[in-house]
Structure formats: C-alpha cells, structure tokens
Amino acid sequence: MFGLDTGLIILLIVCLLAVCLFEFINGFHDTANAVATVIYTNSLKPRVAVVWSGIWNFLGVYTGGIAVAMGIVNLLPTEALIDQNLYHGISMIMALLLTAVIWNLGTWYLGIPCSSSHALIGSIFGVGVAYMLLPGAHSISMNWTKIQDTGLSLLISPVFGFGLAMGLMFLLKAILKKNKIFKEPSPSKAPPLWIRSILILTCTSVSFSHGSNDGQKGVGLVMIILIGILPAYFALDASKNPCKLYSNSANIGILISKIDTTELSDQDMVEYKTIRKKTDTLLKYTNSIKSFESVPDNKRFELRKDIIVTGKSMDKLLASPTAKNAIKLCKDELSKLKNFVKENKTYTEYAPWWVILIISLSLGIGTMIGWRRIVITIGEKIGKTHLTYAQGASAEIIAACTISASTALGLPVSTTHVLSSGVAGTMVADSGVKNLQMKTVRNIAIAWLITLPVTFVVSGSLFLLFRWIFV
C-alpha cells in the first residue's frame, strides 16, 4: 500500500487517528463556548444544543474552504515536510500532535477555557525551530511572515472580542433600556421566544464559524501528515491538469522578462533570479505531460517546492518599494502575472474531499461530548453575576464576526479566547471591572500567556527525542 512497509502504514494510521482525536477534543473543548449561552439561558436543552452545534460545526468545516488549513501547513519550513527517513517526518507529526492533545485535555479537565489554536500553533512552531537546530539545517528558515501574522491574530483577537462585546453591550443598554434581555435566566423557565431565537441564531453562527476556522486546522494537520509521509501522492493535487501549470509558468516567464533588471536592488535581483530558475524547472518537468503520474516520484515534491518558492519570491518582489520602477508592466499585465502565480498555488494548496469529511465528523461528534465544564465557567465563573441574555448574545455575535473575518483572511483564531474575553467585556459593561471574578480571569489569562511557550518547548523537545530514537 503506497509502497510503505507494514510498520509505516501502522504509524500513518496512528498519526491520522491522532489528528481525529485532536479535532474530537477540539469539538468538546472549544465548541462548549458556542453552546454555553443557549444551555445556560435554557434556550435549548443541552442534548439538543450540542447536537445542533455539532451539525453546524460539521457544515462549517465542509464548506469553509482551506485557506486556514494551508496557513497551518505553510508555518513549517518546506524542507521539514520531506526527509529521506520517513520516521523523522513521523517524529515531527507525533511531537506536535501529542503536545496539543495533552495540553487541551489538561485545560479541559480543569475547566479552563483554553485555545486549541494556541496549543497547535505553539506545537508547530516548536517543531519547526527544533528542526532548524538539527545539524545541516542552518540554511533552512521558518515562514516568519506567516508566523507573525498568525501570532498577531491569536494575540489581538481576544482584545477585539473584549472591546467590541463591551461596546455592543453599552449600545444595547442605551437602545433597549429596561428590557427582559438584561435579566438573568430563570433556572427552570425558558426565555421569551424572541430572545430564544436570537440566542439560537448566535449559537449557530459561532458553531459554523468555529468549524470553518478551527476545523481547517485539522485539515492542515492531515495534509502535513500526508505530504510528509507520502509526498509522491500528496505533494501536488494530482487531479489537476499539469498542462495548465506549464502554460501558467511559461506566461510568468514571459511577463517577468519585461522587468528592467538594471534598476533592481541586490535583494530584488535575488528574488528575480529565483523566479526565473524555479519557473524554468517547472517548465522542464511539466512539458508535454498529461498527468502528474508521468513525473518521477522524487520530483513531485521538488515541483511543490518550486511552486511555493516562486510564489514567495514573487510576493517579495512585487511588494518591494525599490522594484516598482523596474517592473514595467501595465495594470492588465501585472494583474495577469498575479493570477498566474495564484493559479499555480492551487496545485499545492488543496485538500482531498475525504480529508475534509473525516475532520468534519471528528469535530462534529466531539462537540456532542464533554461540554459541561466549560459551560459552567462561561456562565457563572467569569463574572460575579450570572450571564444574562444580552451578555450571551453580545459575546457570541462578536465572536462569530471575528472568527468569520479571520477565516476570510486565512488566519487561525481562538474561538475560546474571543468568546470568553467577549463575556468578560459584557460583564464590565454591566457593572464595571468589579463585576469580574478575577480568579477565573487570571486563570484564563495565564493559560493564554503560557500556552504558546509551554507547547513550543514541549513539542520541540519531543521532536528532538523522537528523532534521536529513530536515528
């Protein structure tokens, strides 16, 4: 099977099951935030709420695209995804998965709303840096731009959640005055129909947006596994026509030949030469072939690298202030050049339908289990007063909007931190900072701050340990 021996096939299956476990835990860990308000306010019975949320998480993953998934894949150095010793690739995968799963389970058990995204990103970052410390890896670099964007997204989003939810709560109080929506829920009585409808709608929105963002992280993990262990089969989207890759690359070569290289800086010239070299390689291996099966197995990953490096070098060249005068292309030609590069990226930025399906199922089923600990924290332990209808709706509206915007930008974001910070913001809007239970807020903040460094160190250490074992 795939040319692998029995041991590697077993390890491949174990890795895939580990990703499903990660998404399963993500479901009952993170999605508890989505159902917290409808359960706590008696808008829906717990069993109905978690099933409903699970369905919308499933739909979110299945229809949410793969921009965030590819962002996860691209966090690692390209070279880290391929190694002549496949056990080294498995060491990388198991290190980051074990770290993320253990951290998620631990914080869930303690009832602390903690970010699966933080745990995963920290684990990937730790493995990537550890890979760079290996002998002979000095020239390999992380995708620092993507790491910076991802880090800012994870760090800033809770601040946005807090501020926007507090602002929305002030607005509702100014417009609606003494309305039932500002009352604490009755422990035995369902809220009025219009309030229930709003809360169910916000729960649905958060569930769908959570699936479209967090679910994609699982898709990205599966693609890391498949590319790392079976690069000959999954480094490129074999369903696509290589003829189009050839024509796009040829057009890129024609258009960049119009650039006046005498006006390029030394750094711009490096990027220009890289584009020319990689484009020539793409043309060489895609000339007169009708399918990627005609390309030797060991060359398919090289084609993947060429496509990725061409795209990165093109982005740097077009963004360079010193290259603007040298790029003598009209607006239409510049647009075509960008489109050709973008189309080529679709050969590497993809996920098979079955990958999306198994992650959708894992997240959806996980949503239906283990929600109670986080719901109680959200409803009763962030503020000194219990969560009101208005507070729950405000926090979830802001969370859904923030997560959806991040998904559209291809950035991972923490559902947990956006929603819990939103709840804290509504509590402050209601009665000031004194209304916060500082012990809970402190625990959430500590988890927020230490998740990245702890998972970074643990995953990096595990990776080096596994590499040593599999030498």
PyMOL commands that set and color helices and strands:
alter all, ss='L'
color gray80, all
select helices_A, chain A and resi 6-30+32-40+46-63+67-73+78-81+86-109+116-132+144-176+180-182+193-229+231-234+242-256+261-263+266-286+292-294+297-319+321-323+331-345+353-367+372-381+389-408+415-431+433-435+438-469
alter helices_A, ss='H'
color red, helices_A
deselect
rebuild
show_as cartoon
